[in-house]
Amino acid sequence: MEDNKLIKYENNQLQKVSNAIAVTNKLLALSHRRLIPYRKKNKWGYCTPDKQIIIDCVYDNVYEFQENFGAIMLNNRWGFCDLNGTVIISCIYDSLNLMTNGIAIFKLDDKYGCIDKKGIEIVNSIYEEIYNYPNGFFIVKNETKWGLINKKGELIIKCKYNSISVHDDVAIVESDNKFGLIDLQGKEIIKCKLEYISSFEGEVAIIREKNIWGLEKNFIINKKGEKISSLKYDRAIGFNEGLAYVSLDNKFGFINKKGELVISLKFDYAFNFNDGLAAVCIDDEIFDKWGFINKEGNIIISCKYEGVNSFHFGTGLAKIKSDGKFGFIDKSGNKVIDCIYEEIEYFHCNRARFKENGKYGFIDLDGNEVIPPIYDEANGFIDDISEVYLNGKKGFINKNGVEYWED
């Protein structure tokens, strides 16, 4: 038992500790090693960020690693390999999603199922479609109806609804164009009789129901289906950041979760708050002009733009449109990136995709063109890597424009 101690005072025993640490460090380095899909002509493998080939280019297609599993395709069938290139799950599937929370959705013989990291089928391939939620649930489609399964593969809500969306511990369901609310054991909270139900923010949502005379009315409800407040507005949309926009006689304002009007009905249109500001519109009889207000209802950024998108968490920037072109402003209204782009997306990994003359490139947060517009197609960056297409061929680039392929 003495030889099993981690720390020893004899030289030979200290050497054992050193070896143990070296092995541990090697394993840690392997588990954190970054591998990027790499193409040699029409074959794929994986390399390090400095283009050292780690997994030979022998596959017909690959996708990036997730949870230390890389999706690989051979002979038009998909499987998984590990960071050493060892095939963990054989290439037998028609399609295979990236591993997420230890589970991957697969397609086999035109039906969908789920496997775990050992390749064990935890959801039988009997469904027309499957989508996963972050909380470990999967919505599944059997023929034309949707149900819900848990991460053990157990069907907890039968496939009988036209749609299902999960919101923490409840699900919004739709049948025959009417909406209802159930818990995640399938117990009915509100029958499918509503005209509309918003997403929940915390414990509350907004519903719209029609009475026996055909008149529609909006309410705030909790997750028990209890009505908290009756709303007098023509339109009411779900909450975000504690407020919801409402309209009456074509004028928009905002209510709190008690149903109290906290920003008066004075705008011609509005969107919900995001990152502390909400986009609002004032009609100047010629063109709609857009700007932003704070939660006190004060105009922080004047209504002068042809169009705006909400502020984006992380960057504090909002996309604006002026003279038919797009750019970005900050939360003080300063124009950070001039409106010179025919198309531009929000920033991911400090890079925004833009379109110029039908081609795609990327700018940084200062508006510098870091990747020129040469690509036929380009996806936003995820983990500092973007999938692009050039001359009909797929490839991957990093944030600095390094191309991981050779033709």
N, C-alpha and C positions, 0 to 999 in steps of 0.2 A: 504493500500500500504506500510505503514511503516514496517509491519511484514515481508515483502518480501525482505528487505535489507539483504545482506550477512553478514555484520558486525554490531553487536549491542554492547551497553555498559552495558545493564542490564544483570544480571546474568542468568536469564532464557533465554534471547535471545542469550547470548554466548553459552549456552548449545545447542541451536538449530544449531548454526554454527558448533560446535563440532560434533554433530550427522551427519550433512551434509557431513563434511569432512570424517568421519568414513565410511559412506555409499559410498562416492566417492572412497575412498581407497580400499574398498572391491570390488567394481566394476572393478577398475583398476587391482587389483590383479587377479581377475577372468579372465579378458581379456588377461592377460599375463601368465596365468598358463600353465605350460608345462605338457601335457599329452602324455604318451607313450603307444602304443599298448601292451597289456599284455594277455598272453594265460594261461588258466587253463585247462590242458589236451586238449580237442578239442574245447573249447569255448573261445571266445575273449571278452575283455573289454579294459579299459584304466586305467593307474595308474600314479602316480607322479614319478619323478626320484628316490625317495627313496622307491618305490614299494607300496605306499599307494593306494589301489584300490579306484578309484573315480567313474568309470562307471562299473557296474557289468559285469562279464564275461558270457554274455548270447547270444553272436552273433557267427555265423558260421565263420566269417572272418571280419577283420577290416584293415584299413590303417591309417597312421598317420594323425594328424590334419593339415589342411592348411587353413589359413584365418578363424580360429575358427570353421571350419567344419571338422568333422571326418567321413570318409566313412565307413559304416557298412553294413554287409551282413546278411540276415536272410532268411532262406528257399530258398537259391540260388538267392536271389534278393537283389539289393543294394539300399541304401538310405544314408541320412546324419543325424548326431546328432550334438548337440552343446556341449560346455564344461561341461554342467551340466548333459549330457546324455539324454536330451530331444530330441526326434526324430523330426527334423525340416522338412525333406523331406522323405516321406514314402519309405519303401524298395519295390520298384516296378520295378526296372531297371535290365536288364541283366548284364550290367556293368556300371561303373561310374568312371570318372577320378576325380582327386583331384580338389577342387575349385581353380580357377586361375583368378585373377582380377574380382571376383564376378560371374564367369561363369564356369559351369562344362559340359563337353561332356558326353553324356550318350548313351547307346545302348538299344534298345527295339525292340523286334521282328525282330532282325537281321538288323535293320536300326539305324543310328546315328542321334542325334540332340543335342541341348544345352538347359540347364535350368539356371535360375539365382538363387540367394540365397533364393528366396521365392518359388522356385519350379516351377516358370512360364516358360513354354516352349517358348524360344525366337527364337529357330531354330527348325523347325519341323523335326521329325524323319523320313526323307525320303532319307537319303544319305547312300552310302556304306561305306564311311570313312569321318572323319573330323579331321583336325589338327589346333591347334591355334597358332597364332603368338603373340609376346609380345606387338605389337602395336594395339591389339584389333581386328585384322582380323582373319578370319578362311578360310582355303582352304577346299573345299568340293568336294567329288567325287560322281557323279550321273552316275550310271552304269559304264562306262569305262572312262569318261571324268571329268576333274577338273575345278572348278570355284572358285569364291571368294565371301564371305559374310562379312558384317560388324557386329559389336557387337550388332546392333539392329536386326540382323537376316535377313537383306535385301540382296538379291542376287545382287551384283553390277557388277560381271563379270560372264557371263553365263558359264555353264559347257561344254566347247568345246575344252579344251586343254588336251594334254597328261600329262603335269606337269605344276605346277606354284610354283614359290618361290618369296616371297615378300621381297623387299629391301627398307625400309622406304616408300617413296612415289611412287615407281615404282615396277613392277613385271616382272620377267623373265618368259617367257612361251615357251612351246615346243609343236610342232605339226608335225607329220610325220618326226621325227628326225631332224627337223630344229627349230632353236631358234629365238625368237623375244622379243620385249620389249613393254610393255603397261603401262599406268598410272593406278591408282587405281579406275578410273571411267570406265575402259575398253577401253579407247581411244588408238589406235594403234600408237606407236612411231616408232618401226621398225617391219616390217613384219617378219613372221617366215620363214626366208631365210638363217639364219646364221648357220655356222657349230659349233660354240661355242660362249658362252658369260659367262664371269666370274661374280662373285659376285661384287657388287659395294663397293668400299671403298671411303666414302665421295661421291663426285660427279662423279667419273670416274670408268670405267671398261674396260676390254680388250675383243675384239671380234675377231673371225676368220671367214672370208667369202671366198667363192669360186667364181672366175670369170667365164666368159662364156667359157674359155678354160680349166676349171677344176683346175686352179692353186689357191692355198690357200694363203691368205694374212691376217696379223694381224694388228689391229688398236686399239688405245685408243679412247674411246668415252665418252661423257658426258650423263647426264640423258635426254637430249633432242634428243639423238641419233646422235648428231653431231660428226664427226671424228675430234679429236684433233691432233692426230699424227699417221703417217703410220710407221709400224715397219718392219724391214728387217729380222726378225728372224724366224727360223723354228718353234719355239715354244715360246709362251708367256702365262703366267698364271697370275691370278688376283693379285692385290696389297694387301700388308699387311705392316703396319707401313711405308707407303709411297713409298715402293719399290716393284718391281716384278721381279721374276727370269725369264730369257730368255735363249734360246740356239740357237746356230748356228754351224753347222758342229760338233754336239755332244760335244760342249763345252758350259759351263753355266756361266752366269754373271747376273748383275742386272741393271734395268733401273729405273729412277724416273718417276713421273707422266707426265712429258713433253716428255717422250720417249727417254731421253738422257741416254746413257750408263755410269753409275757411278761406277760400279765394273766390271772390264774387264772379258772377256770370257776365263777363265783359269781353271775352275773346271770341273770335269767329271760328276758331278751331284750336284744339290742344291735344297734346300727347302726355302720357304719364311721366312722372319724375324719374330721372336717372342721374345718379351721382350728384344729387342735390338741386338740379335744375330741370325745368320742363320746357319743351318746345311749344310755343303758342303762335297763333296766326292772327293778323289784323288785316282785314280787307280794305284796301284803299280805293276801291271802286274801279281800279284798272287791273291791278295784279294783287294776288295774295302775297303778303310779306311776313316772313317768319323771324322770330327771335326767341329769347329765353327769359323765364321768370324764376325767382327763388320761391321758397316755401311760404314767404310772407305775401307773395303775389306781386312783388315789385319787379319791373322789367329791368333785368341786369344787362342783357344784350339786346340792343334795339332791333325792332322788327324791320329788317331791310333786305333780307335774303329771299331768293326765289324758292328755296327749300332748305331744310336742315334735317339732320338725324340726331338722335339723342347723344349725350355725352357718354364716352366710353370709359368704363372703369379701368384704372391702371395708367392711362395716358392723360386723362383730363382733357381730351380733345373731342370736338364734334365736327362732323362733316357738314359742309355748307355748299350751296349752289348759287353762283352769281354769273350772270351773262352766259348761261348755258354750260358753264364749266364748274368743276368741283375742287375744293380745297379744305383746309381745316382751320378752326379757331380754338383758342383756349378759353377757360372759364371766365376770363376777364373781357372776352370779346376781341382780343388781339388776333390778327390774322397770322397764324404760324406758318401755314403753307398756302401760297397764293392759289386762287381759283384758275388753274391753267390746264386741268386734266379733264379729258372726256369721260373718264371713269376712274374711280379710285375706291379702294376698300379700307376698312379700319385696320389699325396696326395690330400685328401679332409678332411677338418677339422683336419689337421695335422696328418692324418693317411693314410698309403698306404697299400693296400691289396696285399699280396703275396701268392704264391702257393708253397707248398712243399709236395712232395710225394702224390700229388693228393688232398691235403686238403688246406684250405684257413685260413690265419691269418692276423694280421696287425702289422706294425711297426710304430714308431714315427719318427720325423724328424732327430733324432740322430741315427737312425738305431736300436733302442732298440725294441725287440719283446714284445709288450704290450698285444697282444692277440695271443695265440698260434694257430698254424695251425691245427684246429680240425673240421672245418666246411666243409660240402660237397659243399656248395655254399655260397657266401657272396657278397653283393653289397657294393659299396663305401659309406662312411658316408655322410649323409645329415642332417644338423642341429644336429650333434653329435650323430646320431642314424643310425645303419646299419641293414638292413634286411638280415638274414642268414637262412640257412637250415642245420639241424642236424638230421640224421637218418630219413630223409624224412619228417620232420616237420618244418614248418616255425616258426621263432621267431625273436626278436629284441634284439640288444645289444647296450650298450653305448660305448664311447671311451675307457673306462677302462676295458671293457669286461664283465660288469654286464649283466646278462641274464634276460630278462623280460618274464619269463614263469616258469611253474611248471607242471611236468608230473605225 
